[in-house]
Amino acid sequence: MKIIHLCGLLWLDKQGFIQLYYGDETRVSMNSYLPSCWQEKGSHLGIVPDRSVGINVFGLLNRDMVFYPYTTKQNMNSALAIAFIDDFLEHAEPGLKVIALDNATMHHSDEFNEQVERWEEEGLFIFHFPRYSPHLNMIETLWRKVKYEWLKQHRFLGADHFFASIEAILLNFGYHYHIDFKDQLLPN
């Protein structure tokens, strides 16, 4: 049933009646996302990633690659998600907006749900994807590209370089880093 609603939102977005954003959070760490690597016997790579170094990213992304990234070293929770959405509302273009989110606990907490009415008064509506459907959330493609393609982990010289690399990717998305979402999942 919610798939029908998502198609309706996609159509409304395509027609320019709303701005549909896909929201999600992820953790990016120095711990390699590659399952294994090899090196010649007796050689030493020289750099051992610090598995505890990482950053949490909350992002809001639309089909035109307008992207609002928010980073924190804290664990993501409802209070941070609310603060990031409030900042988004303050800086986004005027007009009706819908944020499509997964069913993470923080997106259904009492604290989060208490904000929904206020957001609706400001022209922002929350849509929850059906359970177990990350394939519908386009921002998942962005996270995959960041972690497995654009973030060159073998180039890290330490935590500062790692954080600068993440920041460069997030700030240059839509310019240097690009994904073509225009023709994906659009209803006729």
N, C-alpha and C positions, 0 to 999 in steps of 0.2 A: 504494500500500500504506500509506504513512504517513497518508493522508487517513482511512483506517479507524481508525488509532490516534488521530488528532485527534478524531474523532467519539466514540471511547470516552472520551477525556479530558474532553470536553465533557459527556458523560453523567455521568461520575463526579463532576465539579464540580457539575452541576445537582442531583445526589442528595446532595451534601454530604460525599462520601467524601474528596475532595481539594479543595485550593484551587489553581485554575489561574490563573497569571499570565502575561501576555504581556509579553515583554521586548524592548527595542530601544534603540538610541541614535540621536541625530540632532544636527545642528548648526543652531543658530539664530543668524543674523547680522544686522547692521544693513543688509546688502545686501538690497535689496528683493526679495521673492519675486514681485512683480507683473512681468509681462513688459514693460510699458511704462506711461507715463503721459503726460498732456498738460497744457499750461498755455498761457495767452494769450501771444501774441508780445510780447516785451519785458518780461514779468514774471519775477520771481525768487522761487523757493521759499524761499530763506533758509537751508535746512538741507540739507547734503549728507552723506549717511551715510558713515561710515568703514567701508569694506568689510572691514577687518581686524578690526573689533570683532565678537566673537561668543562664544557659549558652547556647549559640548557638553553634551547631556543624555542620561543613561541613565535609563530608567524601567521600572518594573514595574507593570502594571495588570491588575486583574481585572474581571469582568463587573459587579460591584457598585460599580465606580468607586473601589475602594480603590487608591490610587496612591502609589507610592514613587518620587519623583523625586530624582535625584542630578545635580548640575551640576559642571562643571570647565572651566577655561580651557585645560587640557592636552589634547593629542590623546588620544582614547580608545584604550585598548590592553587587553590581557588582564589586566594587573595591576590596572588601575582597575576593570574589570568584576568581577573576583574580589572586590576590596575592597567594591564596592557590593552584591554579592550577599551577602557575609558580614554587612554591616550590615543588610540586609533580613532575613536569618535571625535576627539578634539582636532585631529590633524587630517582626517580624510575629507574628500570632496563632499559637498552637501548632496543630499538626496537619500532616498530609501536604501537601506543596506540590509543584507542578510548574511550572517556568518554561519556556515555549515561546519559543525563540529562532530567529532566522534563521541562515543559514550564513556569517556574517561570519568572516573569518580568525581574529579574536580569540576566537571561540566554539569554535574547533577547535584552538587552539594546544596544544602540550605543557603549557605552564604552566596553562592552563585545565583541560585534561583531567586533570591531576594532582589537581585539587580535587574531581572528581566523586564519587569514592568517599567522601571525607570528608563531602560534602554529603548523599549518600544515607544515611549513618549518622545524620545529623541530620534526616532526613525530607524532604529536598529532592531532587527529580529534575529532570533537564534533558531536554527534548524539543526536537528540531530540526525545524523545518518543512521540507517538501520544497524543493529548490532552486527559485528563481525564483517564489516564491509570497507576495509581500508582502501580497496581498489576504487571506490567511488570518490575518495578524497584526493583531489589533484595535488595538494601540497605534499602528499607522500612521495610523488615523483621527484619533487624538489629535494626532499631529504635524502632520497636514494642517490640522486646526482651529486649532492654535496659530499656525502660520505664515501661513495664508491668511485666517483669519477673526478670531481673537481678538486677535492682536498688531497693534495699530494703528500701523504704522510711520510714518505721516505725523505722529504726535504726538511723536516722539523729539526731545529737546532736547540729546542727547548720550549718551555711553556709559553714564553713571550712570543716566539715566532709562530707557534701553534695558534694562539689567540688572534694574532695579527692576520694570519691566513684565513681564519673563520670570518673575521670582520670584513676582510677584503671581498670574500665571496658574497656575503650577505649584502654588503653595500653596493656591489657591482652586478647584482642579479638584475637582469633585464637589459644590461648594457654589454658587458663582457661575457657574462654567463646567461645563457638563453635556453628556453624551452618553448616550443610552439604548441600552445594549447588551443588555438583558435578553432580548429576543426574537430576537436575531440569531444565526444559525447553530446553534441548539439542536436536537439530534436529539430525536425523539419517544420 
